[in-house]
Amino acid sequence: MRNYQARLRQLHRIVAPIMILPILLTLITGSVYQMVDLSGKSEDFDWLLAWHKGHFGSLNLEIVYPFLNALGLLTLAITGIAMWFRMRRNSKNRSQEM
């Protein structure tokens, strides 16, 4: 059981720093583009939508970028929720022992 918890934390610890840049980039570009679109000036900011989709100049990741983002977020969500449930279960067991 301890080995499972350690592996879960290790996976979360490895994936989190890798995913922070793509998650923030997607969040910021999507939000800013939505505001620009609502103001009616979206045609001037097509580059922002391209970044949001994973097209970074000569590096075009549009085909895999959303799936990598989704896989990373899913991994972080599952490992984070699993660790949270384990922490709650352990704290309940400790409080019942006292």
C-alpha positions in Angstrom: 0.0 0.0 0.0 2.8 2.4 0.9 4.5 1.6 -2.4 1.3 2.5 -4.3 1.1 5.9 -2.5 4.7 6.7 -3.2 4.3 5.9 -6.9 1.2 8.0 -7.1 3.0 11.0 -5.5 6.0 10.4 -7.7 3.9 10.4 -10.9 2.1 13.5 -9.8 5.4 15.2 -8.9 6.8 14.4 -12.4 3.8 15.4 -14.5 2.9 18.6 -12.7 6.0 20.7 -13.6 5.8 19.4 -17.2 2.1 20.4 -17.6 2.2 23.8 -16.0 3.3 25.7 -19.1 0.9 24.1 -21.6 -2.0 24.4 -19.1 -1.2 28.1 -18.4 -0.7 28.8 -22.2 -4.0 27.2 -23.1 -5.8 29.0 -20.2 -4.4 32.4 -21.0 -4.7 32.3 -24.8 -8.2 30.9 -24.6 -9.4 33.5 -22.2 -7.8 36.4 -24.0 -9.0 35.3 -27.4 -12.5 35.0 -26.0 -12.4 38.6 -24.8 -11.0 39.8 -28.1 -13.6 37.8 -30.0 -16.4 39.4 -27.9 -15.0 42.8 -28.7 -15.2 42.0 -32.5 -11.5 42.2 -33.2 -10.7 38.5 -33.4 -9.3 38.7 -37.0 -6.4 40.7 -35.7 -5.6 38.0 -33.1 -5.6 34.8 -35.2 -2.1 34.1 -33.9 -3.5 33.9 -30.4 -5.9 31.2 -31.5 -3.1 29.4 -33.3 -1.1 29.3 -30.0 -4.1 28.1 -28.2 -4.4 25.2 -30.6 -0.7 24.3 -30.4 0.7 26.0 -33.6 3.9 27.7 -32.5 5.4 29.2 -35.7 7.3 26.5 -37.5 6.4 24.0 -34.8 2.9 22.8 -35.5 1.6 20.5 -32.8 -2.1 21.1 -33.5 -2.8 17.4 -34.1 -1.3 16.2 -30.8 -1.3 19.3 -28.5 -5.0 18.9 -27.3 -4.5 15.2 -26.6 -1.2 15.8 -24.7 -2.9 18.5 -22.7 -5.9 16.3 -22.0 -3.7 13.3 -21.0 -1.6 15.5 -18.7 -4.6 17.1 -17.0 -6.4 13.7 -16.7 -3.2 12.2 -15.1 -3.0 15.1 -12.6 -6.7 15.0 -11.8 -6.6 11.2 -11.1 -3.5 11.2 -9.1 -4.5 14.4 -7.2 -7.9 13.0 -6.3 -6.5 9.6 -5.4 -4.0 11.3 -3.0 -6.7 13.5 -1.6 -9.0 10.5 -0.8 -6.1 8.6 0.7 -5.2 11.6 2.9 -8.8 11.9 4.1 -9.1 8.2 4.8 -5.8 8.2 6.7 -6.9 11.2 8.8 -10.3 9.5 9.6 -8.5 6.3 10.7 -6.2 8.3 12.9 -9.0 10.2 14.6 -10.9 7.0 15.3 -7.8 5.5 16.9 -7.6 8.3 19.5 
